[in-house]
């Protein structure tokens, strides 16, 4: 059973430069780019700032010649992002992490508010590793730089202005900025090697009075892949740059008399987080001591770091290089566990022919749902039970007909994936 495809055209949108920074995660980078290859938007270009392993990993992709590749192998995400901005010739610069995959309609939704000239930044929602739950939705930053929940419409973009006590939070793996605004603000501050880099930029955006659009339907799936700071299960490996970044942030955005108390508050919160991992078995007692020591050392070093030297060129170093995006039909295929292998092969063939394919594999159970992008076959796979949950607010078990549940799941992701309205009604 297959749902009808979406109809339409890619259109002629605002030129966008997508910057992807990658280090020590070549396979994640390939997966991200496989998803980027299905984006239904034009025109956009892709700039990859990566270490030698990452550069080598993308050399054999079918669209390698369309990529702008920047070799960079230093653990400083702000410098890496500024190098990407320097090559970005689009009117808007978008950012996605290497361990994330965008929904096919990501850029189309994210760029919709760019038609309003007063909108300087855009951000979307981020789903977690199960492809269902949200990691991040709408958030704002208080005067201390701490994120707080923000109520917005769950479907339509909200254009928000900052206030003296708040900035609008953009999510680092799903955000975009007008290039001229980035140039005016000096790009990302290299003093933030890791963590708080976009938070600092958000505070500076707010200080300049710029509006930010929160676009719920502009979704990416974020994996939280392992890096030198954390394991794949998000257990901390090192807190040095966390401490350093907070020290830099406080120097830039907090009155001097408030810094010591806020640091004590944050350090206590980090200790409580480590103790939770200790209780759950992720850390040993000696790890807690070591990590707190690294946090303190980083904070002391951050107090001495040079700040504010992140200038980016007003004109791009290279001409716009359009990614060969093409209009693709978005189709839904439905299978059962006993037929999964056979139908997965069929789905892969359809994806190879140029379609965006979502394969729904639902069993007669109450299993929770899971959504993942398969980079090898370039298909979206949703698994779970006919009676199971696909959002947190649903009942653990809900009796329903198979056909009704399949229609419901197609409708749930229709605008992100690009399914036709005829099928979703």
C-alpha positions in Angstrom: 0.0 0.0 0.0 1.4 3.4 -1.0 0.3 6.9 -0.4 0.1 9.3 -3.3 3.1 11.6 -3.8 3.3 15.3 -3.1 3.0 17.7 -6.1 4.6 21.1 -6.7 7.9 22.6 -7.4 11.1 23.6 -5.5 10.4 27.3 -6.1 12.9 30.1 -6.1 13.6 30.9 -2.5 16.1 33.0 -0.6 19.6 31.7 -1.4 20.8 29.7 1.6 24.2 28.5 2.6 24.1 25.4 4.9 27.2 25.0 7.1 28.0 21.6 8.6 30.9 21.3 11.1 32.3 17.8 11.7 35.1 16.4 13.6 35.8 12.7 14.4 32.4 11.6 13.1 32.8 10.8 9.4 29.9 8.3 9.3 27.5 10.7 11.0 28.6 13.4 8.5 27.7 11.1 5.5 24.3 10.3 7.1 23.6 14.1 7.5 24.6 14.8 3.9 22.4 11.9 2.7 19.5 13.7 4.4 20.5 17.1 3.0 20.5 15.5 -0.4 16.7 15.1 -0.1 15.9 18.7 0.8 13.0 20.2 -1.2 14.2 23.7 -1.5 16.2 25.9 -4.0 18.6 27.4 -4.2 21.0 26.3 -1.4 24.7 25.4 -1.2 26.4 23.2 1.3 29.7 24.0 3.1 31.4 21.2 5.0 34.0 22.2 7.6 35.6 19.0 8.7 38.7 17.2 9.8 40.7 15.0 7.2 38.6 11.9 8.1 35.4 13.8 7.4 36.7 15.3 4.2 37.8 11.8 3.0 34.4 10.3 4.0 32.4 12.6 1.6 34.8 12.4 -1.4 32.8 9.5 -3.0 29.3 10.9 -2.5 27.5 11.5 -5.8 27.2 15.2 -5.2 30.8 15.8 -3.8 31.6 18.2 -6.6 28.8 20.4 -5.5 30.1 20.7 -1.9 32.4 23.4 -0.6 34.9 21.6 1.5 37.0 23.3 4.2 39.7 21.3 5.9 39.8 22.2 9.7 41.0 19.9 12.5 40.9 22.0 15.7 38.5 21.5 18.5 36.8 25.0 18.2 33.3 25.0 16.8 33.1 28.8 16.7 36.2 29.1 14.5 34.9 26.3 12.3 31.5 28.0 11.9 33.2 31.3 11.1 35.3 29.5 8.4 32.0 28.2 7.0 30.5 31.7 7.0 33.5 33.0 5.2 32.7 30.7 2.3 28.9 31.2 2.5 27.6 33.2 -0.5 23.9 32.8 0.4 21.7 35.6 1.8 21.0 33.4 4.8 23.4 31.0 6.5 21.9 27.9 8.1 23.5 25.5 10.5 22.9 21.8 11.2 25.1 19.4 13.2 26.8 16.5 11.6 24.9 14.1 13.9 21.5 15.4 12.7 19.3 14.8 9.7 16.8 17.3 8.4 13.3 16.6 7.4 12.9 17.0 3.5 10.9 20.2 4.0 13.2 21.6 6.6 14.6 24.5 4.6 11.2 25.3 3.0 9.7 25.9 6.4 12.7 27.5 8.0 13.1 30.1 5.3 9.4 31.1 5.1 9.8 33.9 7.7 12.8 35.2 5.7 10.3 37.0 3.5 9.9 39.5 6.4 12.9 41.8 6.2 12.9 42.4 10.0 13.6 38.8 10.8 17.3 38.3 11.4 17.3 34.7 12.7 15.2 31.5 12.4 15.2 28.3 14.4 13.1 25.1 14.4 12.2 22.2 16.5 14.6 19.3 17.2 13.5 15.7 17.6 15.7 13.2 19.7 17.2 9.9 18.9 13.9 8.0 18.8 12.7 10.4 16.1 9.5 11.0 18.1 10.2 13.0 21.3 11.4 16.5 21.1 14.8 17.4 22.4 14.2 21.1 22.0 11.2 23.2 21.1 10.7 26.9 21.7 13.0 28.5 24.3 14.1 31.8 25.5 17.2 32.9 27.4 17.0 34.8 30.7 19.5 37.5 31.6 21.8 34.8 33.0 21.9 32.9 29.7 19.8 30.0 31.1 17.1 28.5 28.7 13.5 28.7 29.7 10.4 27.2 28.0 8.5 29.5 25.6 4.9 28.9 24.6 4.3 29.4 20.8 1.9 28.1 18.3 2.8 24.5 17.5 2.4 24.8 13.7 2.8 28.4 12.5 6.0 30.5 12.7 6.2 33.0 15.6 8.3 36.1 15.0 9.5 37.4 18.4 11.4 40.5 19.5 13.8 40.4 22.4 13.2 42.3 25.6 15.7 43.7 28.2 15.3 40.5 30.2 15.2 37.9 27.5 16.8 36.7 24.2 15.2 34.2 21.8 17.1 30.9 21.8 18.2 29.4 18.5 19.1 25.7 18.5 22.6 25.0 17.3 21.6 22.1 15.2 18.7 23.9 13.6 19.2 27.6 13.1 19.8 30.2 10.4 20.8 33.9 10.3 21.0 36.6 7.7 24.6 36.7 6.5 24.9 40.5 6.8 23.7 40.3 10.4 26.4 37.7 11.2 29.0 40.0 9.7 27.7 43.0 11.7 27.9 41.0 14.9 31.3 39.5 14.2 30.2 35.9 13.8 30.8 33.4 16.5 33.2 34.2 19.3 36.2 31.8 19.1 36.5 32.1 22.9 33.7 29.6 23.0 35.5 26.4 21.8 32.5 24.3 22.7 29.1 25.1 24.3 27.3 28.4 24.6 28.6 29.6 21.2 25.1 30.2 19.8 23.8 31.3 23.2 26.4 34.1 23.1 25.3 35.0 19.6 21.6 35.0 20.7 22.4 37.5 23.5 24.2 39.8 21.0 21.3 39.5 18.6 18.9 40.6 21.4 21.2 43.4 22.4 21.0 44.7 18.8 17.2 44.4 18.8 16.9 41.8 16.1 13.7 39.6 15.7 13.9 35.8 15.6 11.4 33.5 14.1 10.6 30.2 15.7 9.4 27.7 13.1 7.9 24.5 14.6 7.6 22.6 11.3 11.2 23.2 10.4 12.4 19.9 12.0 15.7 18.1 12.3 16.4 14.8 14.0 19.4 15.0 16.3 21.3 12.0 17.4 23.6 13.3 20.2 26.5 11.3 18.8 29.5 10.7 21.0 32.3 13.3 21.0 35.3 14.1 23.3 32.9 15.8 25.8 30.2 13.1 26.1 29.4 9.5 25.3 26.6 8.4 23.0 24.4 8.1 26.1 25.2 11.7 27.0 27.4 10.8 30.0 30.1 13.5 30.4 33.6 12.7 29.5 35.2 16.1 30.1 33.8 19.3 31.5 36.8 21.6 30.8 35.2 23.5 28.0 31.9 23.7 29.8 33.6 25.6 32.7 35.6 27.7 30.3 32.6 28.7 28.2 30.6 29.7 31.3 33.5 31.9 32.5 33.7 33.6 29.1 29.9 34.0 29.0 29.8 35.6 32.4 32.6 38.0 31.5 30.6 39.1 28.4 27.1 39.3 29.7 27.0 39.5 33.5 27.9 42.3 35.8 31.1 41.5 37.7 29.4 41.5 41.1 27.0 38.7 40.0 29.5 36.3 38.4 30.8 34.4 41.5 27.3 33.6 42.8 26.1 32.5 39.4 29.2 30.3 38.9 28.6 28.7 42.3 25.0 27.9 41.3 26.0 26.4 37.9 28.8 24.3 39.5 26.4 22.9 42.0 24.0 22.0 39.2 26.8 20.2 37.3 27.7 18.3 40.5 24.1 17.1 40.9 24.1 16.0 37.2 27.2 14.0 37.7 25.8 12.4 40.9 22.7 11.3 38.9 25.0 9.5 36.4 26.8 8.0 39.4 23.6 6.6 40.8 22.5 5.3 37.4 25.9 3.5 36.8 27.2 5.8 34.1 30.0 7.2 36.3 32.3 5.9 39.1 33.1 8.0 42.2 36.5 8.8 40.9 35.0 10.1 37.6 32.9 12.7 39.6 36.0 14.0 41.3 38.0 14.1 38.0 35.2 15.8 36.1 34.6 18.5 38.7 38.3 19.2 38.8 38.3 19.6 35.0 35.3 21.9 35.3 37.1 24.2 37.7 40.3 24.2 35.6 38.3 25.1 32.5 36.6 27.9 34.4 39.9 29.3 35.6 41.3 29.3 32.1 38.1 30.8 30.6 38.6 33.9 32.9 41.9 34.6 31.0 40.7 33.8 27.4 40.8 36.5 24.7 37.2 37.3 23.7 35.4 39.0 20.9 37.8 38.4 18.0 35.5 36.4 15.7 35.1 38.7 12.7 33.8 37.2 9.5 34.2 38.8 6.0 31.3 40.8 4.7 31.7 39.3 1.2 32.0 35.5 0.7 35.4 34.1 -0.3 33.8 32.0 -3.0 30.9 32.3 -5.4 27.5 30.6 -4.7 27.6 27.0 -5.6 24.0 25.7 -6.0 23.4 22.2 -4.7 21.8 20.0 -7.4 18.5 19.8 -5.6 15.6 18.2 -7.6 11.9 17.9 -7.1 11.2 14.5 -5.6 7.9 12.7 -5.0 7.3 11.9 -1.3 5.6 8.6 -0.9 4.5 6.4 2.1 4.8 2.7 2.0 3.2 0.4 4.5 4.5 -3.0 5.6 4.3 -5.5 8.5 7.2 -7.1 10.4 7.0 -10.4 8.5 7.4 -8.5 5.2 9.8 -5.8 6.3 13.0 -7.1 4.6 11.2 -7.5 1.2 9.5 -4.1 1.4 12.6 -2.4 2.7 14.4 -3.5 -0.5 11.5 -2.2 -2.6 11.6 1.1 -0.7 15.4 1.4 -1.3 14.8 0.9 -5.1 12.2 3.7 -5.1 14.6 6.0 -3.2 17.3 5.2 -5.7 15.0 6.2 -8.5 14.6 9.6 -6.8 11.7 9.4 -4.5 11.5 10.4 -0.8 10.3 7.2 0.8 8.9 6.6 4.3 8.3 3.0 5.2 5.8 2.4 8.0 6.3 -0.9 9.8 3.6 -1.3 12.4 3.0 -4.5 14.4 -0.2 -5.5 16.2 1.3 -4.4 19.5 1.5 -1.4 21.9 5.2 -0.8 21.2 6.3 2.8 21.3 7.1 4.3 17.9 10.6 5.0 16.6 11.6 7.0 13.5 15.0 6.9 11.9 16.6 7.9 8.6 18.5 5.0 7.0 21.4 6.5 5.1 22.4 3.3 3.3 19.0 3.0 1.6 18.1 6.7 1.9 14.7 6.0 3.4 12.8 7.0 6.5 11.6 4.1 8.6 8.9 4.3 11.3 8.4 1.3 13.5 6.1 0.6 16.5 2.8 -0.9 17.4 -0.6 -0.1 15.9 -1.8 0.6 19.5 1.4 2.2 20.7 2.4 5.8 21.4 3.9 8.2 18.8 3.8 11.2 21.0 4.2 11.8 24.7 0.6 13.0 25.2 -1.0 9.8 23.9 -2.2 6.9 26.0 0.1 3.9 26.5 -2.5 1.8 24.7 -5.2 3.0 22.3 -7.4 0.6 20.4 -7.7 1.5 16.7 -7.9 0.0 13.3 -4.7 -0.5 11.4 -5.8 1.7 8.4 -6.8 4.5 10.7 -3.5 4.4 12.6 -1.5 4.5 9.4 -3.5 7.5 8.1 -2.9 9.2 11.5 0.9 8.7 11.3 1.1 10.0 7.7 -0.8 13.1 8.8 1.5 13.6 11.8 4.5 14.1 9.5 2.9 15.2 6.3 4.1 18.7 6.1 7.6 17.9 7.3 8.0 14.9 4.9 6.0 16.4 2.0 3.0 14.0 1.7 0.0 15.1 -0.4 -3.0 16.8 1.2 -5.3 14.4 -0.7 -4.0 11.4 1.3 -3.9 13.1 4.6 -7.5 14.2 4.7 
